[in-house]
Amino acid sequence: MATEIDQISQVAKEATQVANAFRLGHDAHAGALYAEFIDLFTALLSTHGLTDNQAFHDLLNIMIDAHVKGDKLFLADILQHDIPVILRQHIS
């Protein structure tokens, strides 16, 4: 099994790919990558018993809200900058 650092690095890499696709306006590709990212992200949370963690719950709600509002740049910022930081804080 991959180490926690490897898992966080993989999620951060995927998040950056999604963020870049959103920033470049590649909506269809970004949407597909985003769906894959959410699956990877929620699996990681589940693996580490963090599915009920309030910080992740709040962050996911903010991401959903940004997505619904079409605020792709804000969503990209969350994906690229906030996700890795919060994962490092809660997974050690």
HULINBEL-V421274 format. One line per field, one symbol per residue. psi: psi as a letter, one per 20 degrees, with the letter a starting at -180 (. if undefined). A space follows every 10 residues. Layout:
psi: ???
This chain:
psi: qqrhgggggg ggggghgggg gghijmgggg gghggggggg ghgggghjkj hjphghgggh hgggggghij mhgggggggh ggghghghhi o.
